[in-house]
């Protein structure tokens, strides 16, 4: 299987969908800004600001997808898979900053609520729901296995929910005349944005810190490896992610004093187990005879480097 054909690799159709989504979103940002000023609606201007971050997010996401197709070389032996994680972290950080700005503007409008043109808010908001939902569906494919795409998808789905909130605010203002509903809805939109941003930040940091993937039970993994015929021990175990869909493991496997050919069979059996049961497609296994030291399950690199 070539690099371009791997299941997690971006396709040209994915990049085309991102480009189309970016163009539609950018055009609608201009419409929403004009409508927001005309209607004097913070909810619409808030959604326009969020949509503009979607434009930036989609551009960065497309760039990262293109970069990750570049092959590994002597200077980047893992390739460029982490580019998508960095973009996801940038996208989520900008979302958090925008949420803070929304909270500030909503606070000012709570103190002095301006008059809001509810009809414009309802009309533009309804169109925004359709536009945002359409662009979100364009980038949904692959988002469950790629944190970069997931960050872009959550940007867009956040817009879907926020525009539904803007329409609801417009309807309530239309029938009640309570203009403070507009900043109240903006406050909820900001909380939604902040919640989505936190999830992506946490997952991005976990990957950059080379944490063990959350869905991998290491004691169970060790027990399964120990169950492979010929394996008598496991130590110096490390499990981490290069990207959300690319997991890596390294470990020392203890065996008896056996020929290299038998060791190769054990190595293949362990690799197959890790791939099929835990989704770890890149495993570096060092076979050792019993009695090797140190034998800590989780190697402390700082203290054991001399060994």
Backbone as CSV, one residue per row, in Angstrom:
resi,resn,N_x,N_y,N_z,CA_x,CA_y,CA_z,C_x,C_y,C_z
1,UNK,0.856,-1.203,0.000,0.000,0.000,0.000,0.887,1.247,0.000
2,UNK,0.701,2.106,-0.939,1.521,3.308,-1.037,1.066,4.335,-0.024
3,UNK,1.906,5.351,0.147,1.596,6.409,1.122,0.279,7.088,0.778
4,UNK,0.048,7.355,-0.513,-1.152,8.067,-0.907,-2.406,7.220,-0.770
5,UNK,-2.263,5.885,-0.650,-3.419,5.024,-0.645,-3.839,4.576,0.743
6,UNK,-3.127,4.987,1.765,-3.478,4.572,3.110,-4.855,5.111,3.472
7,UNK,-5.613,4.385,4.316,-6.978,4.766,4.613,-7.121,6.146,5.206
8,UNK,-6.133,6.596,5.984,-6.247,7.885,6.662,-5.692,9.039,5.841
9,UNK,-5.188,8.742,4.654,-4.619,9.801,3.843,-5.723,10.652,3.239
10,UNK,-5.506,11.961,3.139,-6.509,12.823,2.540,-6.624,12.548,1.053
11,UNK,-7.806,12.681,0.496,-8.031,12.491,-0.926,-8.228,13.842,-1.588
12,UNK,-8.115,13.833,-2.910,-8.338,15.083,-3.646,-9.774,15.572,-3.471
13,UNK,-10.725,14.627,-3.368,-12.119,15.031,-3.201,-12.323,15.741,-1.862
14,UNK,-11.607,15.303,-0.814,-11.710,15.963,0.492,-11.219,17.397,0.398
15,UNK,-10.104,17.600,-0.268,-9.556,18.947,-0.422,-10.484,19.816,-1.267
16,UNK,-11.091,19.226,-2.316,-12.047,19.984,-3.142,-13.268,20.387,-2.310
17,UNK,-13.741,19.475,-1.468,-14.879,19.789,-0.605,-14.537,20.918,0.365
18,UNK,-13.311,20.895,0.887,-12.868,21.971,1.778,-12.844,23.313,1.048
19,UNK,-12.328,23.303,-0.178,-12.256,24.543,-0.961,-13.650,25.092,-1.253
20,UNK,-14.586,24.199,-1.614,-15.952,24.638,-1.888,-16.599,25.183,-0.621
21,UNK,-16.394,24.484,0.494,-16.939,24.944,1.765,-16.370,26.300,2.154
22,UNK,-15.079,26.487,1.925,-14.426,27.763,2.235,-15.041,28.900,1.421
23,UNK,-15.230,28.679,0.104,-15.791,29.724,-0.758,-17.198,30.113,-0.344
24,UNK,-18.035,29.115,-0.049,-19.412,29.393,0.361,-19.437,30.147,1.681
25,UNK,-18.616,29.703,2.621,-18.586,30.337,3.939,-18.114,31.779,3.863
26,UNK,-17.070,32.032,3.060,-16.547,33.395,2.922,-17.594,34.332,2.338
27,UNK,-18.321,33.860,1.332,-19.364,34.698,0.728,-20.456,35.018,1.737
28,UNK,-20.803,34.030,2.552,-21.873,34.254,3.512,-21.429,35.143,4.669
29,UNK,-20.140,35.122,4.997,-19.625,36.017,6.042,-19.916,37.468,5.677
30,UNK,-19.676,37.822,4.427,-19.921,39.198,3.971,-21.400,39.540,4.122
31,UNK,-22.274,38.608,3.721,-23.720,38.845,3.830,-24.128,39.029,5.287
32,UNK,-23.600,38.183,6.164,-23.986,38.248,7.580,-23.484,39.516,8.258
33,UNK,-22.283,39.966,7.896,-21.768,41.207,8.482,-22.662,42.382,8.111
34,UNK,-23.021,42.476,6.833,-23.890,43.563,6.377,-25.252,43.493,7.059
35,UNK,-25.808,42.286,7.153,-27.117,42.120,7.789,-27.040,42.412,9.281
36,UNK,-25.938,42.024,9.918,-25.787,42.250,11.344,-25.755,43.728,11.690
37,UNK,-25.035,44.521,10.892,-25.000,45.963,11.126,-26.356,46.598,10.830
38,UNK,-27.016,46.121,9.775,-28.321,46.687,9.413,-29.366,46.392,10.477
39,UNK,-29.332,45.145,11.025,-30.316,44.744,12.033,-29.890,45.117,13.444
40,UNK,-28.644,45.604,13.579,-28.097,45.933,14.896,-28.128,44.716,15.823
41,UNK,-27.768,43.538,15.247,-27.844,42.280,15.985,-26.461,41.753,16.325
42,UNK,-26.175,41.633,17.627,-24.916,41.034,18.050,-24.890,39.545,17.707
43,UNK,-26.053,38.880,17.762,-26.095,37.455,17.438,-25.630,37.210,16.006
44,UNK,-26.072,38.048,15.064,-25.638,37.893,13.674,-24.168,38.232,13.510
45,UNK,-23.717,39.320,14.145,-22.304,39.691,14.043,-21.423,38.638,14.710
46,UNK,-21.921,38.078,15.815,-21.201,36.991,16.484,-21.056,35.795,15.556
47,UNK,-22.145,35.449,14.893,-22.104,34.307,13.982,-21.208,34.598,12.786
48,UNK,-21.195,35.846,12.322,-20.309,36.216,11.218,-18.846,36.074,11.626
49,UNK,-18.538,36.496,12.873,-17.166,36.357,13.366,-16.775,34.888,13.461
50,UNK,-17.712,34.085,13.956,-17.446,32.645,14.047,-17.258,32.043,12.653
51,UNK,-18.095,32.483,11.712,-17.963,31.988,10.336,-16.626,32.388,9.716
52,UNK,-16.148,33.588,10.067,-14.857,34.012,9.514,-13.727,33.149,10.055
53,UNK,-13.833,32.751,11.319,-12.819,31.830,11.833,-12.920,30.487,11.119
54,UNK,-14.126,30.147,10.655,-14.272,28.925,9.862,-13.510,29.035,8.552
55,UNK,-13.530,30.215,7.949,-12.779,30.427,6.707,-11.294,30.168,6.953
56,UNK,-10.770,30.758,8.033,-9.359,30.551,8.376,-9.097,29.091,8.718
57,UNK,-10.024,28.485,9.474,-9.855,27.089,9.874,-9.837,26.169,8.655
58,UNK,-10.741,26.413,7.712,-10.803,25.578,6.520,-9.540,25.746,5.670
59,UNK,-9.036,26.985,5.597,-7.805,27.220,4.835,-6.626,26.487,5.478
60,UNK,-6.510,26.605,6.796,-5.426,25.910,7.496,-5.573,24.392,7.400
61,UNK,-6.809,23.913,7.495,-7.058,22.479,7.400,-6.646,21.948,6.037
62,UNK,-7.026,22.679,4.984,-6.634,22.269,3.634,-5.126,22.256,3.461
63,UNK,-4.457,23.275,4.016,-2.988,23.318,3.938,-2.372,22.117,4.648
64,UNK,-2.894,21.812,5.846,-2.346,20.687,6.613,-2.567,19.364,5.888
65,UNK,-3.727,19.201,5.251,-3.990,17.974,4.497,-2.995,17.819,3.355
66,UNK,-2.701,18.933,2.710,-1.730,18.882,1.608,-0.334,18.554,2.139
67,UNK,0.051,19.172,3.260,1.385,18.946,3.817,1.577,17.497,4.234
68,UNK,0.518,16.883,4.814,0.669,15.514,5.305,0.867,14.501,4.185
69,UNK,0.621,14.881,2.942,0.866,13.962,1.827,2.339,13.919,1.436
70,UNK,3.136,14.862,1.956,4.556,14.873,1.624,5.253,13.695,2.298
71,UNK,6.167,13.038,1.597,6.807,11.839,2.161,7.803,12.184,3.264
72,UNK,8.085,11.178,4.101,9.102,11.331,5.144,10.483,11.431,4.496
73,UNK,11.409,12.083,5.212,12.784,12.205,4.719,13.719,12.268,5.920
74,UNK,14.985,12.466,5.669,15.978,12.412,6.741,15.721,13.461,7.822
75,UNK,15.181,14.599,7.446,14.917,15.643,8.429,13.591,15.479,9.150
76,UNK,12.649,14.758,8.540,11.321,14.517,9.117,11.005,13.037,8.939
77,UNK,11.580,12.201,9.809,11.467,10.750,9.630,10.052,10.233,9.858
78,UNK,9.210,11.004,10.549,7.803,10.636,10.716,6.925,11.316,9.664
79,UNK,7.520,12.046,8.760,6.734,12.797,7.790,6.139,14.048,8.419
80,UNK,4.981,14.458,7.901,4.359,15.714,8.330,2.972,15.495,8.954
81,UNK,2.759,14.311,9.522,1.436,13.995,10.057,1.029,14.921,11.206
82,UNK,1.996,15.419,11.959,1.668,16.288,13.099,1.214,17.685,12.656
83,UNK,1.358,18.028,11.380,0.900,19.340,10.898,-0.591,19.508,11.173
84,UNK,-1.354,18.443,10.964,-2.788,18.512,11.226,-3.104,18.746,12.689
85,UNK,-2.301,18.182,13.589,-2.513,18.383,15.024,-2.222,19.828,15.402
86,UNK,-1.159,20.390,14.834,-0.838,21.789,15.105,-1.945,22.711,14.612
87,UNK,-2.486,22.417,13.439,-3.588,23.231,12.899,-4.825,23.094,13.778
88,UNK,-5.114,21.880,14.233,-6.259,21.687,15.125,-6.096,22.498,16.404
89,UNK,-4.874,22.547,16.933,-4.613,23.331,18.142,-4.797,24.821,17.882
90,UNK,-4.315,25.301,16.730,-4.496,26.712,16.363,-5.977,27.031,16.203
91,UNK,-6.702,26.162,15.486,-8.135,26.391,15.264,-8.898,26.478,16.584
92,UNK,-8.619,25.557,17.488,-9.347,25.529,18.757,-8.971,26.713,19.645
93,UNK,-7.721,27.158,19.574,-7.297,28.316,20.358,-7.991,29.589,19.879
94,UNK,-8.090,29.751,18.556,-8.796,30.935,18.032,-10.271,30.899,18.414
95,UNK,-10.856,29.707,18.452,-12.247,29.590,18.898,-12.407,30.079,20.336
96,UNK,-11.468,29.700,21.195,-11.536,30.114,22.591,-11.414,31.629,22.725
97,UNK,-10.517,32.237,21.956,-10.342,33.693,22.002,-11.594,34.421,21.524
98,UNK,-12.214,33.895,20.474,-13.448,34.514,19.973,-14.563,34.401,21.004
99,UNK,-14.632,33.262,21.685,-15.654,33.091,22.720,-15.499,34.142,23.817
100,UNK,-14.269,34.427,24.203,-14.028,35.451,25.224,-14.474,36.827,24.730
101,UNK,-14.212,37.107,23.453,-14.665,38.371,22.878,-16.187,38.472,22.856
102,UNK,-16.847,37.353,22.563,-18.312,37.325,22.557,-18.861,37.618,23.953
103,UNK,-18.245,37.020,24.977,-18.696,37.255,26.354,-18.607,38.743,26.709
104,UNK,-17.538,39.395,26.266,-17.350,40.817,26.570,-18.421,41.667,25.892
105,UNK,-18.667,41.387,24.604,-19.671,42.164,23.875,-21.069,41.902,24.421
106,UNK,-21.344,40.652,24.794,-22.662,40.335,25.354,-22.870,41.069,26.676
107,UNK,-21.820,41.151,27.477,-21.907,41.876,28.757,-22.277,43.345,28.524
108,UNK,-21.645,43.974,27.544,-21.938,45.380,27.264,-23.382,45.554,26.800
109,UNK,-23.880,44.588,26.031,-25.251,44.701,25.517,-26.295,44.328,26.571
110,UNK,-25.906,43.571,27.558,-26.816,43.325,28.667,-27.054,44.611,29.448
111,UNK,-25.993,45.414,29.592,-26.095,46.672,30.335,-26.950,47.681,29.567
112,UNK,-26.710,47.814,28.253,-27.482,48.731,27.411,-27.950,47.992,26.159
113,UNK,-29.065,47.257,26.246,-29.548,46.493,25.082,-29.960,47.415,23.941
114,UNK,-29.392,47.239,22.746,-29.795,48.040,21.595,-31.064,47.474,20.955
115,UNK,-31.709,48.267,20.130,-32.895,47.801,19.402,-32.445,46.866,18.280
116,UNK,-33.076,45.696,18.189,-32.704,44.680,17.201,-33.825,44.534,16.177
117,UNK,-33.470,44.519,14.871,-34.439,44.273,13.804,-34.661,42.767,13.694
118,UNK,-35.705,42.294,14.365,-35.932,40.859,14.495,-36.171,40.179,13.149
119,UNK,-36.879,40.840,12.229,-37.196,40.206,10.941,-35.932,39.890,10.153
120,UNK,-34.973,40.834,10.174,-33.708,40.601,9.471,-32.940,39.469,10.142
121,UNK,-32.951,39.463,11.469,-32.256,38.424,12.224,-32.816,37.044,11.886
122,UNK,-34.144,36.941,11.796,-34.778,35.661,11.485,-34.449,35.218,10.070
123,UNK,-34.572,36.135,9.106,-34.353,35.790,7.701,-32.927,35.361,7.415
124,UNK,-31.979,36.176,7.853,-30.568,35.851,7.597,-30.155,34.619,8.380
125,UNK,-30.665,34.498,9.599,-30.325,33.333,10.413,-30.810,32.037,9.788
126,UNK,-32.009,32.058,9.196,-32.547,30.856,8.554,-31.685,30.436,7.369
127,UNK,-31.255,31.422,6.586,-30.363,31.115,5.461,-29.034,30.570,5.979
128,UNK,-28.558,31.142,7.093,-27.282,30.712,7.664,-27.336,29.251,8.111
129,UNK,-28.482,28.819,8.646,-28.615,27.422,9.064,-28.391,26.500,7.878
130,UNK,-29.015,26.815,6.745,-28.890,25.985,5.537,-27.455,25.999,5.023
131,UNK,-26.850,27.188,4.965,-25.482,27.316,4.446,-24.494,26.565,5.348
132,UNK,-24.595,26.785,6.658,-23.648,26.155,7.579,-23.799,24.640,7.615
133,UNK,-25.034,24.158,7.566,-25.249,22.720,7.568,-24.690,22.091,6.291
134,UNK,-24.894,22.768,5.163,-24.360,22.253,3.898,-22.847,22.189,3.892
135,UNK,-22.181,23.246,4.371,-20.717,23.252,4.383,-20.174,22.242,5.393
136,UNK,-20.881,22.056,6.516,-20.435,21.062,7.508,-20.479,19.657,6.909
137,UNK,-21.543,19.348,6.180,-21.660,18.030,5.570,-20.585,17.794,4.513
138,UNK,-20.106,18.866,3.894,-19.060,18.736,2.882,-17.745,18.226,3.470
139,UNK,-17.475,18.573,4.734,-16.186,18.192,5.340,-16.337,17.088,6.386
140,UNK,-17.544,16.508,6.496,-17.769,15.502,7.529,-16.966,14.226,7.278
141,UNK,-16.810,13.861,6.007,-16.144,12.596,5.690,-14.698,12.591,6.202
142,UNK,-14.370,11.613,7.006,-13.016,11.478,7.535,-12.796,12.195,8.845
143,UNK,-13.774,12.995,9.313,-13.577,13.784,10.538,-13.441,12.908,11.775
144,UNK,-14.042,11.697,11.748,-13.972,10.843,12.936,-12.592,10.237,13.137
145,UNK,-11.751,10.252,12.087,-10.422,9.658,12.185,-9.291,10.679,12.043
146,UNK,-9.625,11.952,11.881,-8.610,12.979,11.645,-8.946,14.198,12.491
147,UNK,-8.097,14.509,13.482,-8.370,15.618,14.394,-8.388,16.949,13.656
148,UNK,-7.583,17.084,12.624,-7.562,18.289,11.813,-8.928,18.514,11.159
149,UNK,-9.450,17.491,10.472,-10.774,17.587,9.861,-11.860,17.744,10.926
150,UNK,-11.667,17.075,12.056,-12.654,17.172,13.129,-12.764,18.600,13.646
151,UNK,-11.621,19.289,13.768,-11.657,20.673,14.249,-12.414,21.569,13.272
152,UNK,-12.217,21.332,11.957,-12.949,22.113,10.960,-14.434,21.777,10.994
153,UNK,-14.754,20.491,11.130,-16.152,20.063,11.178,-16.864,20.653,12.393
154,UNK,-16.199,20.655,13.555,-16.812,21.220,14.760,-16.986,22.732,14.640
155,UNK,-16.051,23.397,13.956,-16.232,24.824,13.654,-17.578,25.027,12.961
156,UNK,-17.802,24.232,11.918,-18.991,24.414,11.094,-20.266,23.971,11.820
157,UNK,-20.197,22.859,12.566,-21.375,22.416,13.308,-21.705,23.380,14.441
158,UNK,-20.683,24.004,15.004,-20.935,25.044,15.993,-21.728,26.191,15.389
159,UNK,-21.428,26.499,14.126,-22.177,27.543,13.421,-23.624,27.144,13.193
160,UNK,-23.841,25.866,12.881,-25.216,25.400,12.673,-26.050,25.656,13.929
161,UNK,-25.511,25.251,15.080,-26.245,25.424,16.323,-26.384,26.902,16.707
162,UNK,-25.319,27.671,16.454,-25.384,29.089,16.821,-26.379,29.849,15.951
163,UNK,-26.491,29.485,14.664,-27.458,30.166,13.798,-28.887,29.747,14.138
164,UNK,-29.058,28.501,14.571,-30.372,28.096,15.076,-30.736,28.961,16.292
165,UNK,-29.729,29.227,17.144,-29.953,30.100,18.290,-30.289,31.521,17.877
166,UNK,-29.641,32.015,16.821,-29.923,33.374,16.345,-31.354,33.482,15.824
167,UNK,-31.808,32.447,15.104,-33.187,32.445,14.603,-34.166,32.430,15.775
168,UNK,-33.867,31.592,16.767,-34.730,31.526,17.946,-34.780,32.875,18.652
169,UNK,-33.632,33.552,18.743,-33.594,34.881,19.370,-34.460,35.864,18.592
170,UNK,-34.351,35.805,17.261,-35.149,36.709,16.435,-36.636,36.493,16.630
171,UNK,-37.062,35.222,16.702,-38.483,34.917,16.886,-38.963,35.429,18.249
172,UNK,-38.167,35.191,19.288,-38.552,35.639,20.630,-38.616,37.164,20.707
173,UNK,-37.650,37.833,20.102,-37.656,39.304,20.105,-38.849,39.837,19.327
174,UNK,-39.158,39.149,18.225,-40.278,39.580,17.372,-41.590,39.582,18.141
175,UNK,-41.791,38.585,19.024,-43.070,38.453,19.719,-43.068,39.043,21.128
176,UNK,-41.870,39.268,21.688,-41.818,39.800,23.060,-41.279,41.225,23.126
177,UNK,-40.487,41.611,22.126,-39.874,42.941,22.151,-38.728,43.053,23.130
178,UNK,-38.253,41.932,23.673,-37.167,41.940,24.659,-35.825,41.837,23.932
179,UNK,-35.162,42.978,23.722,-33.921,43.002,22.943,-32.747,42.338,23.661
180,UNK,-32.841,42.185,24.998,-31.731,41.552,25.722,-31.616,40.058,25.412
181,UNK,-32.636,39.508,24.748,-32.551,38.092,24.345,-31.401,37.883,23.367
182,UNK,-31.108,38.896,22.547,-30.030,38.783,21.547,-28.663,38.526,22.207
183,UNK,-28.224,39.353,23.192,-26.946,39.033,23.847,-27.006,37.756,24.678
184,UNK,-28.209,37.396,25.177,-28.324,36.146,25.927,-28.015,34.948,25.034
185,UNK,-28.574,34.980,23.814,-28.292,33.905,22.854,-26.811,33.897,22.502
186,UNK,-26.220,35.088,22.336,-24.789,35.176,22.028,-23.946,34.564,23.137
187,UNK,-24.403,34.736,24.383,-23.690,34.148,25.516,-23.685,32.621,25.419
188,UNK,-24.833,32.046,25.084,-24.912,30.597,24.931,-24.073,30.113,23.749
189,UNK,-24.062,30.900,22.676,-23.229,30.554,21.518,-21.760,30.535,21.929
190,UNK,-21.348,31.551,22.704,-19.960,31.612,23.173,-19.596,30.415,24.033
191,UNK,-20.520,29.990,24.901,-20.267,28.815,25.737,-20.118,27.554,24.892
192,UNK,-20.945,27.447,23.852,-20.866,26.304,22.950,-19.522,26.269,22.223
193,UNK,-19.102,27.437,21.741,-17.817,27.534,21.051,-16.682,27.144,21.999
194,UNK,-16.740,27.646,23.226,-15.692,27.368,24.202,-15.633,25.878,24.543
195,UNK,-16.781,25.239,24.650,-16.835,23.810,24.961,-16.191,22.990,23.836
196,UNK,-16.559,23.301,22.587,-15.962,22.602,21.445,-14.455,22.832,21.373
197,UNK,-14.049,24.077,21.641,-12.625,24.413,21.579,-11.840,23.630,22.621
198,UNK,-12.385,23.500,23.822,-11.689,22.799,24.892,-11.462,21.328,24.533
199,UNK,-12.448,20.698,23.928,-12.301,19.299,23.548,-11.164,19.087,22.563
200,UNK,-11.057,19.968,21.571,-9.995,19.851,20.565,-8.637,20.191,21.175
201,UNK,-8.575,21.230,22.018,-7.318,21.593,22.673,-6.788,20.429,23.500
202,UNK,-7.669,19.826,24.292,-7.264,18.719,25.165,-6.733,17.544,24.348
203,UNK,-7.431,17.187,23.278,-6.993,16.050,22.465,-5.696,16.368,21.722
204,UNK,-5.566,17.603,21.238,-4.342,18.002,20.539,-3.138,17.959,21.466
205,UNK,-3.307,18.495,22.680,-2.208,18.497,23.645,-1.829,17.071,24.025
206,UNK,-2.827,16.202,24.192,-2.537,14.803,24.517,-1.658,14.163,23.444
207,UNK,-1.969,14.433,22.183,-1.181,13.845,21.089,0.212,14.448,21.056
208,UNK,0.316,15.762,21.223,1.626,16.411,21.204,2.481,15.982,22.389
209,UNK,1.849,15.654,23.514,2.568,15.157,24.691,2.825,13.654,24.609
210,UNK,2.412,13.048,23.502,2.605,11.613,23.252,1.974,10.766,24.359
211,UNK,0.769,11.173,24.768,0.023,10.420,25.770,-0.519,9.124,25.159
212,UNK,-0.804,8.157,26.016,-1.433,6.922,25.563,-2.855,7.236,25.095
213,UNK,-3.277,6.758,23.920,-4.659,6.991,23.460,-5.665,6.555,24.519
214,UNK,-6.721,7.359,24.692,-7.670,7.145,25.786,-8.380,5.801,25.725
215,UNK,-8.568,5.268,24.529,-9.337,4.029,24.406,-8.472,2.772,24.480
216,UNK,-7.196,2.929,24.805,-6.320,1.766,24.930,-6.097,1.448,26.409
217,UNK,-6.456,0.250,26.789,-6.253,-0.246,28.153,-4.899,-0.954,28.183
218,UNK,-3.876,-0.264,28.705,-2.528,-0.829,28.674,-2.386,-2.144,29.438
219,UNK,-2.932,-2.281,30.646,-2.835,-3.585,31.315,-3.420,-4.714,30.469
220,UNK,-4.558,-4.438,29.799,-5.157,-5.452,28.937,-4.271,-5.732,27.731
221,UNK,-3.682,-4.672,27.161,-2.778,-4.848,26.016,-1.588,-5.719,26.404
222,UNK,-1.003,-5.435,27.573,0.148,-6.229,28.039,-0.257,-7.689,28.224
223,UNK,-1.434,-7.905,28.820,-1.909,-9.277,29.032,-2.093,-10.002,27.703
224,UNK,-2.609,-9.293,26.696,-2.803,-9.915,25.382,-1.465,-10.270,24.736
225,UNK,-0.489,-9.366,24.860,0.832,-9.645,24.290,1.476,-10.828,25.016
226,UNK,1.317,-10.862,26.328,1.871,-11.973,27.100,1.231,-13.305,26.717
227,UNK,0.029,-13.226,26.160,-0.664,-14.435,25.749,-0.185,-15.001,24.426
228,UNK,0.646,-14.242,23.706,1.201,-14.734,22.438,2.216,-15.839,22.727
229,UNK,2.124,-16.913,22.023,3.014,-18.058,22.233,4.472,-17.642,22.042
230,UNK,5.303,-17.896,23.059,6.719,-17.570,22.989,7.101,-16.310,23.732
231,UNK,6.129,-15.480,24.104,6.397,-14.238,24.848,6.400,-14.539,26.340
232,UNK,7.470,-14.173,27.019,7.564,-14.424,28.456,7.620,-13.140,29.271
233,UNK,7.659,-11.982,28.622,7.704,-10.726,29.357,7.654,-9.529,28.420
234,UNK,7.249,-8.385,28.976,7.190,-7.121,28.229,7.735,-6.020,29.118
235,UNK,8.607,-5.172,28.572,9.047,-3.994,29.324,9.423,-2.881,28.344
236,UNK,9.794,-1.718,28.907,10.083,-0.519,28.100,8.964,-0.251,27.093
237,UNK,7.733,-0.276,27.579,6.560,-0.136,26.715,6.181,1.332,26.545
238,UNK,5.972,1.736,25.293,5.512,3.095,24.977,4.415,2.992,23.923
239,UNK,3.302,3.693,24.148,2.223,3.765,23.167,1.832,5.227,23.014
240,UNK,1.800,5.715,21.791,1.465,7.120,21.559,0.851,7.274,20.176
241,UNK,0.441,8.494,19.858,-0.174,8.787,18.563,0.664,9.805,17.803
242,UNK,0.871,9.542,16.526,1.483,10.548,15.648,0.418,11.552,15.234
243,UNK,-0.743,11.038,14.883,-1.938,11.836,14.637,-3.107,11.049,15.196
244,UNK,-4.314,11.582,15.081,-5.445,10.898,15.702,-5.639,9.491,15.139
245,UNK,-5.381,9.288,13.873,-5.610,7.989,13.259,-4.369,7.143,13.072
246,UNK,-3.214,7.598,13.569,-1.955,6.869,13.373,-1.310,6.626,14.733
247,UNK,-1.392,5.380,15.193,-0.873,5.011,16.508,0.434,4.242,16.370
248,UNK,1.288,4.425,17.373,2.619,3.822,17.345,2.925,3.186,18.698
249,UNK,3.674,2.101,18.647,4.081,1.411,19.876,5.532,0.972,19.743
250,UNK,6.243,1.036,20.853,7.568,0.422,20.927,7.645,-0.353,22.235
251,UNK,8.308,-1.510,22.208,8.390,-2.346,23.406,9.531,-3.338,23.269
252,UNK,10.024,-3.776,24.400,10.986,-4.870,24.446,10.206,-6.132,24.805
253,UNK,10.363,-7.174,24.021,9.653,-8.430,24.220,10.648,-9.497,24.664
254,UNK,10.406,-10.090,25.828,11.280,-11.141,26.341,10.861,-12.504,25.794
255,UNK,11.847,-13.260,25.334,11.605,-14.605,24.825,12.655,-15.542,25.409
256,UNK,12.543,-16.800,25.065,13.596,-17.735,25.423,14.784,-17.570,24.487
257,UNK,15.815,-18.375,24.698,17.004,-18.343,23.841,16.684,-19.143,22.570
258,UNK,16.124,-18.417,21.580,15.599,-19.081,20.384,16.279,-18.553,19.132
259,UNK,16.184,-19.277,17.999,16.749,-18.797,16.733,16.023,-17.544,16.242
260,UNK,16.688,-16.792,15.379,16.109,-15.560,14.833,14.813,-15.850,14.089
261,UNK,14.750,-16.979,13.380,13.543,-17.312,12.611,12.326,-17.477,13.530
262,UNK,12.505,-18.079,14.697,11.403,-18.216,15.638,11.030,-16.860,16.231
263,UNK,12.034,-16.036,16.466,11.776,-14.693,16.980,10.974,-13.863,15.996
264,UNK,11.264,-14.020,14.703,10.529,-13.281,13.684,9.059,-13.673,13.675
265,UNK,8.775,-14.956,13.910,7.385,-15.415,13.960,6.655,-14.810,15.158
266,UNK,7.335,-14.719,16.298,6.737,-14.094,17.490,6.468,-12.614,17.221
267,UNK,7.436,-11.966,16.606,7.304,-10.545,16.283,6.093,-10.300,15.388
268,UNK,5.924,-11.154,14.374,4.799,-11.016,13.448,3.470,-11.241,14.162
269,UNK,3.430,-12.217,15.080,2.196,-12.509,15.805,1.799,-11.337,16.706
270,UNK,2.783,-10.745,17.386,2.497,-9.590,18.251,2.031,-8.399,17.414
271,UNK,2.693,-8.159,16.289,2.318,-7.037,15.418,0.897,-7.193,14.898
272,UNK,0.532,-8.426,14.512,-0.823,-8.668,14.015,-1.852,-8.431,15.106
273,UNK,-1.561,-8.876,16.314,-2.462,-8.645,17.449,-2.670,-7.150,17.681
274,UNK,-1.582,-6.394,17.714,-1.666,-4.956,17.976,-2.443,-4.228,16.887
275,UNK,-2.256,-4.646,15.645,-2.931,-3.997,14.529,-4.427,-4.268,14.539
276,UNK,-4.814,-5.522,14.680,-6.223,-5.886,14.558,-7.042,-5.535,15.800
277,UNK,-6.451,-5.659,16.984,-7.233,-5.447,18.208,-7.135,-4.023,18.742
278,UNK,-5.996,-3.347,18.494,-5.793,-2.022,19.085,-5.571,-0.912,18.067
279,UNK,-5.600,-1.247,16.794,-5.422,-0.226,15.761,-4.035,0.374,15.725
280,UNK,-3.049,-0.337,16.252,-1.662,0.142,16.250,-0.972,-0.448,15.020
281,UNK,-0.798,0.387,14.021,-0.296,-0.103,12.731,1.216,0.018,12.583
282,UNK,1.858,0.711,13.527,3.317,0.859,13.462,3.888,0.465,14.821
283,UNK,4.429,-0.743,14.903,4.982,-1.238,16.164,6.456,-1.588,15.987
284,UNK,7.284,-1.058,16.870,8.710,-1.387,16.890,8.951,-2.310,18.077
285,UNK,9.295,-3.572,17.793,9.441,-4.586,18.834,10.877,-5.082,18.885
286,UNK,11.484,-4.939,20.044,12.858,-5.417,20.246,12.813,-6.701,21.056
287,UNK,13.238,-7.803,20.449,13.238,-9.088,21.142,14.496,-9.237,21.982
288,UNK,14.315,-9.725,23.219,15.437,-9.906,24.136,15.292,-11.229,24.874
289,UNK,16.428,-11.785,25.276,16.405,-12.987,26.113,16.068,-12.600,27.550
290,UNK,15.517,-13.496,28.295,15.200,-13.238,29.700,16.473,-12.916,30.479
291,UNK,16.331,-11.985,31.442,17.477,-11.581,32.246,18.022,-10.222,31.869
292,UNK,17.525,-9.630,30.774,17.973,-8.286,30.382,17.472,-7.266,31.395
293,UNK,18.267,-6.229,31.634,17.888,-5.172,32.568,18.085,-3.826,31.879
294,UNK,17.331,-2.769,32.301,16.275,-2.799,33.292,15.000,-3.424,32.725
295,UNK,14.104,-3.860,33.596,12.893,-4.540,33.143,11.630,-3.813,33.583
296,UNK,11.690,-2.487,33.713,10.506,-1.707,34.069,9.515,-1.746,32.916
297,UNK,8.223,-1.884,33.247,7.210,-1.932,32.200,7.177,-0.630,31.415
298,UNK,7.180,0.501,32.126,7.197,1.806,31.487,8.557,2.429,31.730
299,UNK,9.362,2.485,30.702,10.759,2.922,30.827,10.852,4.391,31.211
300,UNK,11.666,4.704,32.219,11.984,6.087,32.586,13.223,6.472,31.797
301,UNK,13.003,7.154,30.678,14.118,7.453,29.757,15.203,8.261,30.453
302,UNK,14.812,9.218,31.285,15.787,10.097,31.930,16.747,9.312,32.836
303,UNK,16.212,8.289,33.535,17.043,7.543,34.471,17.711,6.327,33.853
304,UNK,17.131,5.810,32.761,17.636,4.564,32.208,18.404,4.723,30.894
305,UNK,18.672,5.989,30.493,19.298,6.180,29.173,20.672,5.530,29.101
306,UNK,21.335,5.431,30.253,22.679,4.859,30.231,22.664,3.380,29.886
307,UNK,21.522,2.715,30.188,21.412,1.296,29.902,21.245,1.033,28.421
